[in-house]
């Protein structure tokens, strides 16, 4: 999202909510209520702005990580199979059978593995690189949306706090005015 996109988000989706937040802040401050329940409402309102702007990205990071891990696991299995085939051919790892015809069959499979598995390993490299790049892109997008949500929440919370303080100040003035009028009526 570009800087203009952020500005448009705040102008179109967050600024119209300032009026409601200001009312909540003034009402809560004037009537001497607790801040926390109203602040929870402000946080929900900021999340609503993200949903209204269609900027909420479902949590795709775990899925991307799982795909990358499965690709890397496949590549590791191919490397392990190539290593096993090489070790059998040079004699450091014994064949699984002692019968000559089964040893010949395993040897042929190992030689075929030398031909096919490196090709499979090379073919899986672009897929692994693509999935890694996709994971980084998704993490970056999700991080940007998290920061945008936090910025919207802070923006509305600041508005709430300012009006909350003004509401408290109005309540104090109203209380002092009623005390003064009570003093004048008793004398």
C-alpha positions as CSV (number, residue, x, y, z in Angstrom):
1,X,0.0,0.0,0.0
2,X,1.4,3.4,-0.9
3,X,1.4,6.5,1.2
4,X,-1.6,7.8,-0.7
5,X,-3.3,4.5,0.1
6,X,-2.7,5.1,3.8
7,X,-3.9,8.6,3.5
8,X,-7.0,7.5,1.7
9,X,-7.7,4.8,4.3
10,X,-7.6,7.3,7.1
11,X,-9.6,9.9,5.2
12,X,-12.3,7.5,4.0
13,X,-12.6,5.0,6.8
14,X,-11.1,6.3,10.0
15,X,-11.9,10.0,10.0
16,X,-15.7,9.4,9.8
17,X,-15.4,7.4,13.0
18,X,-13.8,10.3,14.9
19,X,-17.2,11.8,15.6
20,X,-18.5,8.7,17.3
21,X,-15.2,8.3,19.3
22,X,-15.4,12.0,20.3
23,X,-18.9,11.5,21.6
24,X,-17.9,8.4,23.6
25,X,-15.0,10.2,25.1
26,X,-16.9,13.3,26.1
27,X,-19.8,11.2,27.4
28,X,-17.6,8.9,29.4
29,X,-15.5,11.8,30.8
30,X,-18.5,13.9,31.6
31,X,-20.3,11.2,33.5
32,X,-17.2,9.9,35.3
33,X,-17.3,6.4,33.8
34,X,-14.4,4.0,33.4
35,X,-12.2,4.4,30.3
36,X,-11.5,0.7,29.7
37,X,-14.9,-0.4,28.3
38,X,-15.0,2.6,26.1
39,X,-11.4,2.0,24.9
40,X,-12.4,-1.6,24.0
41,X,-15.1,-0.1,21.8
42,X,-12.6,2.2,20.2
43,X,-10.4,-0.8,19.4
44,X,-13.3,-2.6,17.9
45,X,-14.2,0.5,15.9
46,X,-10.6,0.6,14.5
47,X,-10.8,-3.1,13.5
48,X,-14.2,-2.3,11.8
49,X,-12.5,0.4,9.8
50,X,-10.0,-2.2,8.5
51,X,-12.8,-4.6,7.6
52,X,-14.7,-1.9,5.9
53,X,-11.6,-1.0,3.8
54,X,-11.2,-4.7,2.9
55,X,-7.7,-4.6,4.3
56,X,-8.0,-7.6,6.6
57,X,-5.8,-10.3,5.3
58,X,-6.6,-13.7,6.6
59,X,-3.7,-15.3,8.4
60,X,-1.9,-16.9,5.5
61,X,1.5,-17.0,7.1
62,X,1.1,-20.4,8.6
63,X,-0.1,-21.9,5.3
64,X,2.8,-20.4,3.4
65,X,5.2,-21.7,6.1
66,X,3.7,-25.2,5.9
67,X,4.0,-25.2,2.0
68,X,7.6,-24.0,2.2
69,X,8.4,-26.6,4.9
70,X,6.8,-29.4,2.8
71,X,8.9,-28.4,-0.2
72,X,12.1,-28.3,1.9
73,X,11.2,-31.7,3.4
74,X,10.8,-33.2,-0.1
75,X,14.2,-31.8,-1.1
76,X,15.8,-33.2,2.0
77,X,14.3,-36.6,1.3
78,X,15.6,-36.5,-2.3
79,X,19.1,-35.6,-0.9
80,X,18.9,-38.4,1.6
81,X,17.9,-40.9,-1.1
82,X,20.8,-39.8,-3.3
83,X,23.2,-40.1,-0.3
84,X,21.9,-43.6,0.4
85,X,22.3,-44.6,-3.2
86,X,25.8,-43.3,-3.4
87,X,26.8,-45.0,-0.1
88,X,25.4,-48.3,-1.4
89,X,27.3,-48.0,-4.7
90,X,30.6,-47.4,-3.0
91,X,30.0,-50.1,-0.4
92,X,29.8,-48.1,2.8
93,X,26.1,-49.0,3.4
94,X,25.0,-52.6,2.8
95,X,22.1,-53.5,0.6
96,X,18.9,-54.5,2.3
97,X,19.0,-58.0,1.0
98,X,21.8,-60.6,0.7
99,X,20.3,-62.4,-2.4
100,X,22.2,-61.6,-5.6
101,X,19.2,-60.9,-7.8
102,X,17.7,-58.4,-5.2
103,X,21.1,-56.7,-4.8
104,X,21.2,-56.3,-8.6
105,X,17.7,-54.8,-8.6
106,X,18.6,-52.4,-5.8
107,X,21.8,-51.5,-7.6
108,X,19.8,-50.7,-10.8
109,X,17.4,-48.5,-8.8
110,X,20.3,-46.8,-7.2
111,X,21.9,-46.1,-10.6
112,X,18.5,-44.8,-11.9
113,X,18.3,-42.6,-8.8
114,X,21.6,-41.0,-9.8
115,X,20.0,-40.1,-13.1
116,X,16.5,-39.0,-12.0
117,X,16.8,-37.6,-8.5
118,X,19.2,-34.8,-9.4
119,X,16.8,-33.7,-12.0
120,X,13.9,-33.8,-9.5
121,X,16.1,-31.8,-7.1
122,X,16.9,-29.2,-9.7
123,X,13.2,-29.0,-10.7
124,X,12.1,-28.5,-7.1
125,X,14.6,-25.6,-6.6
126,X,12.4,-22.9,-8.4
127,X,9.3,-24.1,-6.5
128,X,11.2,-23.7,-3.2
129,X,12.5,-20.3,-4.2
130,X,9.0,-19.2,-5.2
131,X,7.4,-20.4,-2.0
132,X,10.1,-18.7,0.1
133,X,9.6,-15.4,-1.8
134,X,5.8,-15.8,-1.4
135,X,6.2,-16.3,2.4
136,X,8.4,-13.2,2.7
137,X,5.8,-11.2,0.7
138,X,2.9,-12.4,2.8
139,X,4.8,-11.7,6.0
140,X,5.5,-8.1,4.8
141,X,1.9,-7.5,3.8
142,X,0.6,-8.9,7.1
143,X,3.1,-6.8,9.0
144,X,2.0,-3.6,7.1
145,X,-1.7,-4.4,7.9
146,X,-0.8,-4.9,11.6
147,X,1.0,-1.6,11.7
148,X,-1.9,0.1,9.9
149,X,-4.4,-1.4,12.4
150,X,-2.3,-0.2,15.3
151,X,-2.0,3.3,13.7
152,X,-5.8,3.5,13.3
153,X,-6.3,2.3,16.8
154,X,-3.9,4.9,18.2
155,X,-5.4,7.7,16.1
156,X,-8.9,7.0,17.5
157,X,-7.6,6.4,21.0
158,X,-5.9,9.8,21.0
159,X,-9.2,11.4,19.8
160,X,-11.0,9.5,22.6
161,X,-8.5,10.6,25.3
162,X,-8.7,14.3,24.3
163,X,-12.5,14.3,24.4
164,X,-12.5,12.3,27.6
165,X,-10.3,14.9,29.3
166,X,-12.6,17.7,27.9
167,X,-15.6,15.8,29.3
168,X,-13.9,15.5,32.8
169,X,-13.1,19.2,32.7
170,X,-16.7,20.1,31.8
171,X,-18.0,17.9,34.6
172,X,-15.7,19.7,37.1
173,X,-16.9,23.1,35.8
174,X,-20.5,22.0,36.1
175,X,-19.9,20.7,39.6
176,X,-18.2,23.8,40.7
177,X,-21.0,25.9,39.1
178,X,-23.7,24.0,41.0
179,X,-21.7,24.4,44.2
180,X,-21.4,28.1,43.6
181,X,-25.1,28.4,42.9
182,X,-25.9,26.4,46.0
183,X,-23.7,28.7,48.0
184,X,-25.5,31.8,46.6
185,X,-29.0,30.4,47.3
186,X,-28.2,29.5,50.9
187,X,-27.0,33.0,51.8
